[in-house]
C-alpha cells in the first residue's frame, strides 16, 4: 500500500512541480495549439500549406511547455538552456510572414502553460484565433487595386524603350519596368514589368496586342502573385 501511495505522489527531484502540473500543462498545451493549427489550416491561402508545419506548431507548444517547467524560476538553469538550444539551426525558409506569427503564438501558449498561466493561455488562444478568422473572412487590409507581373520576350535587336508605351497607356493605369534579363543563351531579352491593368480590360486582347509588337514571342501575365506563393 505504501508503495502504491508513493507511486501516485511522485514529484520531480527539484520539488518545483508535480506530475499533475506536467500532465495538465502538456494536455492544455496540446489542445490549445491544436486549435491554433486548425485556425491556420482554415485561414491559409496560397499553395505553400504543409501538414508538417501544423504538426510542428503543436509539437513546439508542448516542447516549450516542458522547457518552461524545467527552467522554473532558476536563472542559472535558464541560461544553460539558452546555451544548449543556441546550437540548433533552422535552414528552412519561412515562405509566408503570417507563418512566423503562428510560430510565436504557439511558443507563447507553451510558455503560458509551462508557467501555469492556464487562463491567460486559453483566453489568448480564443481571442487571437477569432481575430485571425475575422481578418481572413472579411479580407482586411487587402488592396482594391492589385499589381500584376508582365513578362515579355523580345529579340535582342529590338528597341524596347518606347515599344510598348502606347499599349500601356491604353490598357494599364500604371506600369514600371522591373528588370531586363538575357535568356536562351543570350538569344532573347526578357522584360519584366509591374503593371496595374484598367478595370474591365480584356486581358487576351492586351496580350495579343503585345505579341503583334514582339514578333509573336512568349508573353506571360502573372495574376495574384502577391497572394500566391511562386
C-alpha positions in Angstrom: 0.0 0.0 0.0 2.8 2.4 0.9 4.5 1.6 -2.4 1.3 2.5 -4.4 0.8 5.7 -2.3 4.3 6.8 -3.1 3.9 5.9 -6.7 1.0 8.2 -7.2 2.7 11.1 -5.3 5.8 11.1 -7.4 7.4 14.5 -7.8 10.3 15.8 -9.7 13.6 15.8 -7.7 13.6 19.6 -7.7 10.2 19.6 -6.0 9.1 22.6 -8.1 6.2 20.8 -9.9 4.2 17.6 -9.6 3.1 15.0 -12.1 -0.3 16.8 -12.2 1.4 20.0 -13.2 3.2 18.2 -16.0 0.2 16.4 -17.3 -2.2 19.4 -17.1 0.3 21.7 -18.8 1.0 19.3 -21.7 -2.6 18.4 -22.2 -3.8 22.0 -22.3 -0.8 22.9 -24.5 -1.8 20.2 -26.9 -5.5 21.3 -27.0 -4.7 25.0 -27.5 -2.0 24.5 -30.1 -4.2 22.0 -32.0 -6.9 24.8 -32.1 -4.2 27.2 -33.4 -3.2 24.6 -36.0 -6.8 24.3 -37.2 -7.2 28.0 -37.4 -4.0 28.1 -39.5 -5.4 25.4 -41.8 -8.8 27.0 -42.5 -7.3 30.5 -43.0 -4.3 29.6 -45.1 -4.2 31.0 -48.6 -1.8 30.1 -51.4 0.0 26.9 -52.2 2.6 26.5 -49.5 0.4 24.7 -46.9 2.1 21.7 -45.4 0.8 19.3 -42.8 4.2 19.0 -41.2 4.2 22.7 -40.4 0.9 22.4 -38.4 2.4 19.3 -36.6 5.4 21.4 -35.8 3.2 24.1 -34.2 1.6 21.6 -31.9 5.0 20.0 -31.0 6.5 23.4 -30.4 3.9 24.4 -28.0 4.2 21.2 -26.0 8.0 21.3 -26.0 8.1 25.0 -24.9 5.8 23.9 -22.0 8.3 21.3 -20.9 11.2 23.8 -21.2 9.4 26.3 -19.0 8.7 23.6 -16.4 12.4 22.7 -16.4 13.5 26.3 -16.1 11.0 27.3 -13.4 12.5 30.2 -11.6 16.1 29.0 -11.7 18.1 31.7 -13.6 21.2 29.6 -13.9 19.1 26.8 -15.5 17.6 29.2 -17.9 21.0 30.4 -19.1 22.2 26.9 -19.5 19.2 26.0 -21.7 19.7 29.1 -23.8 23.3 27.9 -24.4 22.2 24.4 -25.2 19.4 25.5 -27.6 21.6 28.0 -29.4 23.3 25.2 -31.3 20.1 24.4 -33.2 20.0 25.8 -36.7 16.8 26.1 -38.8 17.6 26.1 -42.5 14.0 26.0 -43.9 12.9 29.4 -45.1 9.5 30.6 -43.9 7.5 31.3 -47.0 4.8 33.5 -45.5 5.2 36.2 -42.9 2.0 35.1 -41.2 3.6 31.7 -40.5 6.1 33.5 -38.2 3.1 34.9 -36.2 1.7 31.4 -35.7 5.1 30.1 -34.5 5.3 32.9 -31.9 1.7 32.2 -30.9 2.4 28.5 -30.3 5.6 29.4 -28.3 3.6 31.9 -26.2 0.9 29.3 -25.4 3.6 26.8 -24.4 5.2 29.4 -22.1 1.9 30.2 -20.5 1.1 26.5 -19.9 4.6 25.9 -18.6 4.3 28.7 -16.1 0.8 27.7 -15.0 -1.0 30.7 -16.6 -3.7 28.4 -17.8 -6.5 31.1 -18.0 -4.2 33.5 -19.8 -3.2 31.0 -22.4 -6.8 29.9 -23.0 -8.2 33.4 -23.4 -5.3 34.5 -25.6 -5.8 31.5 -27.9 -9.5 32.2 -28.2 -9.2 35.9 -28.9 -6.2 35.8 -31.3 -7.8 32.9 -33.2 -11.0 34.8 -33.5 -9.1 37.9 -34.8 -7.3 35.8 -37.4 -10.5 34.2 -38.6 -12.3 37.6 -38.9 -9.4 39.3 -40.7 -9.3 36.4 -43.2 -13.1 36.1 -43.7 -13.6 39.8 -44.3 -10.3 40.2 -46.2 -9.0 43.0 -44.0 -6.2 45.3 -45.5 -6.5 43.9 -49.0 -5.6 46.4 -51.7 -8.6 47.2 -54.0 -6.2 47.5 -57.0 -3.6 44.8 -57.3 -0.5 44.8 -59.4 0.5 42.1 -61.8 3.7 40.9 -63.3 4.1 41.0 -67.1 7.0 39.2 -68.8 7.7 39.9 -72.4 10.3 38.3 -74.6 11.8 40.3 -77.5 14.6 39.9 -79.9 17.9 41.5 -79.0 17.9 43.9 -82.0 14.5 45.4 -81.0 14.5 48.8 -79.2 12.3 48.2 -76.2 12.5 51.8 -74.7 9.2 53.0 -76.2 7.9 49.9 -78.0 5.0 49.2 -75.6 4.3 52.7 -74.4 1.1 53.2 -76.4 -0.3 49.8 -75.3 0.5 50.6 -71.6 -1.3 53.9 -71.9 -4.3 52.2 -73.4 -4.6 49.1 -71.2 -2.9 50.0 -67.9 -3.2 52.6 -65.1 0.4 52.2 -64.2 3.4 50.3 -65.5 7.0 50.1 -64.3 10.0 48.2 -65.8 11.4 46.0 -63.1 14.2 44.1 -64.9 15.8 43.3 -68.2 17.3 39.8 -68.5 19.2 38.0 -71.2 17.7 34.5 -71.8 18.1 31.5 -74.0 21.9 31.8 -74.0 21.7 35.5 -75.0 19.5 34.9 -78.0 16.5 36.8 -76.5 15.8 39.5 -74.0 13.1 39.3 -71.3 11.4 42.4 -70.0 9.6 42.2 -66.6 7.0 44.9 -65.8 4.9 45.6 -62.8 1.5 46.7 -64.3 -1.8 47.7 -62.9 -4.5 46.9 -65.5 -7.5 49.0 -66.1 -10.8 47.7 -64.8 -13.0 45.7 -67.3 -10.0 45.4 -69.6 -9.8 42.4 -71.9 -6.6 40.6 -70.9 -6.5 38.4 -74.0 -6.8 41.4 -76.2 -3.9 43.1 -74.3 -1.7 40.1 -74.7 -2.5 39.7 -78.4 -1.5 43.3 -79.0 1.8 42.8 -77.3 2.5 39.7 -79.4 2.0 41.7 -82.5 4.8 44.0 -81.4 7.3 41.4 -80.0 7.2 39.1 -83.0 4.8 36.6 -81.5 7.3 35.6 -78.8 6.3 34.4 -75.4 4.3 36.8 -73.2 3.3 35.9 -69.6 0.9 37.8 -67.3 1.1 36.6 -63.7 -2.0 37.4 -61.7 -2.4 37.2 -58.0 1.4 36.8 -57.5 1.2 38.8 -54.2 -1.3 36.3 -52.7 0.1 33.1 -54.2 3.4 31.5 -53.5 5.6 31.2 -56.5 
